Amino acid sequence: MSPTRPHIPRQGEPHAPPLRRARLRNGTMAILILLVVAGCADGTRTPSARTAVKEAQAPISWTHYDVPEAPAQTAELAAAGAKLYEENCSSCHGATGAADGVCAGFLSPQPRDFTTGIYRFKTTPGGEMPTDEDLFRTVSLGLHSTGMPPWRYLLSDEERWALVSHLKTLSPTFAERGAGNPVDLGTEPTNVTDEMVAAGRELYIQAQCGKCHGETGYGDGPSALTLVDAFGNGIPPRNYHRAGDFKRGHTLRDVALTIHTGNNGTPMPAFDEALSEEQVWELASYVLSLAESQFAGGGTPAAADFGEHLGEPDVVVKLMERHWKYIPDLIRVQQGQIVRVEFQPTDNGLGVGHGFAVDGYDKSAFINGAMVQRPKSVTFRADKAGTFTFYCATQCSTGPLHPKMNGTLIVEPAES
């Protein structure tokens, strides 16, 4: 049940003042790599559980993602983007991009306010505007540990380019300033050596990164509780031991890029003029050496295939979440049938996904923590006749959204 998609042709200072770039002088500036961003709402296409879970096992790197060629910037493209934005993004980011959608209050971190022109995830330094390719990467890949899903699973390349075209109309800053120039990261080291990590540790100490991130990188430095972003919101420093929380990605290049560019609108400054190319790679090497576990996208084949021991299903239900509602919200089966529910959320809820459970079927029909890049399935036998309520097994919110995450399962009695 997908919305009508607009045709997209194929062919060949409300802006907050940027924080000053840091310079390493007498070791006074701390490096605060905070990878925090917005949430977004929904989508439409449903990949198979097996395919999506397999893809989710590989780390997604923002900086290594190949951006396809953009279509020509036309009025039709922008109009298509506006329609796609209304259908898929406005519930979190708001109709005008002011981060005031119906779902916004339940997201942590809060959705990006596009009207300000403040963007964090980009290849350009400091307060410079992102490139179109930067926007396309974030739309396509989403952001780890947030409600922002990876739209590459749900929208085509052309549709994501149309969204980029529309996003640039939500703030006058793009027209006034234009995109910045990407930083040059140089050649990425082929191997991270113990010497590089040790040198990075010395830079970490010299720059007094521990004031925010803590001496051992757990995000518990003495300044940690005092940090705020450009909107006045408290913003905790990154805990480097939790690689899965690195919003852009946890590869060496992802971390090096953040050291270069900083995160506009946060206390994290750009170090593109403060450190040499070699020092950036060394510091990034040390940061990654602290990670105790690597992000794998979540989910396992076992979770996706729960209940498969029952054999081939008699009924397969393609269940989707859209705007914190189930589609379809009525499932009708026969008593005794083996039912497989393949559940694909179209947003990541509060950053922990959505679920599916059925009153009266207890643990035999239960899914928890399904996300856009991590659809899950459950197979169960409908052995009890009657009318049952199914609901989100992951707490979606405490306000008006969670009560809407329910539907009806009707199990019709078997014929005698």
N, C-alpha and C positions, 0 to 999 in steps of 0.2 A: 504494500500500500504506500506507494511513493507519491510525493507531490508532483504536480506538473512542472517540468523543468523548462526554463527559457532557452531558446535557441541561441547558441554562441557560435559566431562565424569562425572558421579556422583559416588562417593565412599567416602567408609569408609577407603681543606674543602670548596667546593662550598657552604657548609652550613654556613650561617651567624653565628657569635659567639652569643650564647644565652645571653640574659640580665641576670645580676646577680640576684639571689633570694633575695627578700626583707626580712629584719628583723625589727621588730618593736622596734626601739631604739629611745627614746626621741620623739616619734611621728613624724618622719621625712619622712616616705615613704607613698606616696599616692597610693591608690588602683584604678587602671584604668581598669575596666572590659570592654574591647572593643571586641565585638563579630562580627568581620568582616572577610569575606572570599571571595572565588572565585566564578566565574560564570561558567556555563557549557552550552552545547548546546542543544542537542535534544534527542528524543527517538521515540518510535514507537507505543506502545500499547495504546488503547483508552478506558478507563473505561467509563461507562455510567455517564452522568451528575449527575443523582440523587445519585448514589453510591458515587461518588467522593466528591460531596458537603456535603453529610452526614458525611463522614469521616473527612472532613475539619473542621467541627465544633469543634472537640476535639483537644486541644493543643497537638502538637507533641513534645515529650521530647527526646532529644538526649541521655540522661543518662539512661532513662528507656526503651529504645528500645531493645528488645530481638534479639540478633544476632544469626542467625542459624549456624549450624556447617559448617565449611569450607570444600570444597572438597580437595582432595589430590593435592598438588602443582606439576603440571606436565608441560612439554613443550607444550602439547596440550592446557592446560588451559591458559597459557601465550599467546599463539598464538591467541586463541579465544578472549582474552582481548584486544590484539592489534587491532584486526579487529573491535571490539565493540567501542573501544576508537576512532578510525578513523571515524566511522560512527556517533558517538553520542557526542563526547567531543572535537574533534580537532578544530571545528569552533571557539571555545572560547579559549581553553587552548593551541592550536597550535599542529602541527604534532609531535613535539619533547617534548611537555610539557612546552615550554618556555613562555606561556601566550601571544602568538603572533598570535592567530587565526584571521580570517577575522572579527569576531564579537567582538574581545577583546577591541578595542578602544571605543566601545559604551557602555561598561558596567561599572557600579559604584556600589560597588567596583570592582576593576580590577580582572580578573581571577587569580587563584593561579598559580604561576610559579613552576611547579613540579620539575624542574631541580635543584632548590636550596636546596631541602630537608627541607624546612621550613614549618612546619604545626602548625596551631593554635588550632585546635579542636581535643583534644586527652585526654586520661586519664593519661598520663605521665607528669611529672613536667618539667618546664623550657624548656631548649633546647633539651631534650631527644626526640628521634624519637617516632612516634605514633605506636600503635599496629595495626595488621591487622584488628582487630575488630573496632578500632577507624576509620580507613579509610572506612570500610564497613558501619558504621553508617552514616558518612557524605555523602557518595555516595547515600545511601538509603533514607535519610531524607531531603537532600538538606539543604539550609540555609535561614532562614527567611530574608525578605527584601533585597534579592540579586537576581541575575539572575540564581543562582544555583538551579535547580529543584530537587524534591525528586524522584529519579530514581526507587523507589520501586513500583511506579505506572506503570512504563514503561518497566522495565527489571526484569527478574526472579532472584531468589536468586543466582543461579549458574552463571548467566551473571554478576551480580554485584561482585561476588567473582572473576570472571575472570578479571574484570576491576581493582580490587585491586591488583591482581597479576601483571598486566601490569604497573600500576602506580609506583610500587616499582622498575621497571627497568629504570625509567626516571631520577633517580638520583643515583649516586654511594653511597650516604650516607647510604642507607638502608643496603647494603652489608658490608660497612665499620664499621658501628656502631651497627646495629641491633636495634630491638625495645626496648624502655625503659620499666621500671617497673611501672605499674599503681599505683597511689596514693590510700591510704586507706581513704575513706571518713567517715568510721565508720557508726554508726546507725543513720539514718535520723529521726529527731524528728517527732512524730506523730501529734503534734499540735504546731503551732507557737503562742506563748503567747505574751502579751503586754510587759512582762518583757524581753523576748528575743529581741524584737524589740528595746526596750529602751537601752539594753546593746549593741546591734549592732550600734545604733546611737552614743554611746560613743566611740566605736571603730572607727567609721567613722571619728569622730572629732579628735581622738588621732592620727590616721594615716594620717591626713591632706588630706583626699580624695578630699575635696572641692577644692584644688588647681587645679585639673583637671576637676572633675565632677561637681563642684560648690557646694556651701554650702547647697543648697536644692536639689541637684542631677539632675539639668537640663543640665549638660554637658557644663556649661558656666564658668568654673573656670578660674583664671588668666593665667594658663599655657595652656589652651585648644588649642589656635591657634598656639602654638609652637611645637606641638607633631608630630613626623614623625615615619614611620615604617622602617623596615630594608632595604627597597628599595628606601627610600628617599621621599616617598609619605606622604602628610599630612594626619593625621588620627585623627578624632575628638573623644573625649571621649564619652562614652555611656551616653545618656540621659535616666536615670532610670525611668522616668515617661512614657516612650513609650515602654511598654513591648513587643509589636509586633516587635520591632527592635532588640531584643536580638537574635542574629544569631543562636545560638545553641538551645535555648529554654528558657522559662521563669519559669520553675519550680524551687523549692527551691534547688533541687539536681543539676540542671544545673548551677545555679549561684554559689553554693558552690564548684563545681568542678573547675570552672574558677578561683575562689579565690585560690584554692589549686595549680592549674597548671600554672596559668598565661596564656598569649597568646604569644607564641614564635614569634619573629620578630616584636613585638610591644612594646611600653613602659610598658605594663602590666606585672609585674613580678610574679613569683610563690611565694606563701605564705605558701607552705606546711611545711616549717621549722620555720615560723614566728608566726603562730597562732596555738592555741590548737584546737582540734576537736570541742569543744564547742564554741569557738570564731568564727570559720568559719561559723557554723550554725547560730550564732547570727548576724553576719555581713550580711550573705545572707538573713536573715529574714528582716533586715532593708531595704536592697536594694529592695526587692520585695514589701515592704510596701509602697514604693514611687510610684509604678505603678498605673496610673490612669485608665488604661483599660487593659484587658487581650487579648492576641492574640487568635483569633478563626479561623485562617486559611483563612479568607476572604470569601466572597461570601455568598449568602443565597439561599434557595430553590426558592424564588421568582425571583431572578436574573437568576437562572439556567433555569427556566420554563417560561420565559417571552413570552407572546403571546399565552399561552395555552388556553385562553378563546375562541380561534378560533375553538377549537375541534381537533379531530384526524387528523393528517397531511396526505395528499395524497402522499407526497414525504418526505423521511428523508435523509438528506445529512450528511454523516460523513466527516467533514472537519478537516484537521490537518494542523498545522504549522510545518515546518521543515526547519531549516537554514534560517529563515525569508522568507519563501516562502509557499504558500498555496498548499496543496495536497488534492483534485484535484484543478487545477486552472481554470477549466471550469465546470460550472453547467448549465444543460439544463432542463427546466421544461415547462409545458403547462400553458397558461394564465388561470387564475381562480383557479389553484390548491393551496392548502394550503401546504406550504413548511416549514419544520422544519430543521434548520441547527444546528447540534450538533458540537460545536467547541472545539477541544482539542489541545492547544499548546503543543509543546514538549520542550520548554524552557520558561523561565520567562522574556524574553526580557531584558529590563533595570531594572528589578526588579518590574515592574508594569504590566507585562503581555502583551498580544496581544489582538486585537479586530477584529471585522467584521462589515462592513457597506456597503451599496449598494447605489451608486449614483442613484438618481431618486426615491428611496424608503424611503428616509429621515429616520425618527425615527421608522418606522414600521419594519425595518430590521437592527438592531443595537445591537452590543455586545461590551463591553469595559472591559478591565482588566482581561481577562481570563488567568489563569495560569495552570501549570501542575497539581497541587492538587486542582484546581478550574476551571474545564471546565464549559462552559456556553452554553446555547442554546437559540435560538430565533425562534419563529414561526410567519410566515407572509403569507398573501395572495398575490400571484403573479398576481395582477389585471391589470398590465400595460405590454403590449407586447413590445418587443424590445430587444436591446443588452445593457447591463449595466455593469459597472465596480464595482467589490467589492474590498475592501481595508482594511488595518489595521486601526481601529478607535483609537488605542492607538499609540502614536508617538513612533516608533521603533528606529529611529535614524535620524540624519540629514545628514548622508553620503550615501553610496551606498546601504544600506540594506533596508531602508524603501520603496524606489521606487519599490522594487521587491515584496513587500507585496501587491500584487493585483491579481485579476483574472477576469474572465468574466462570467456574468450571462446572459443566453439567455432565454427569455420568449417567446415561440412560440405562435403565435396568436391562439385563440380558433377557432375550426372549426365552420363555420356558419351553 
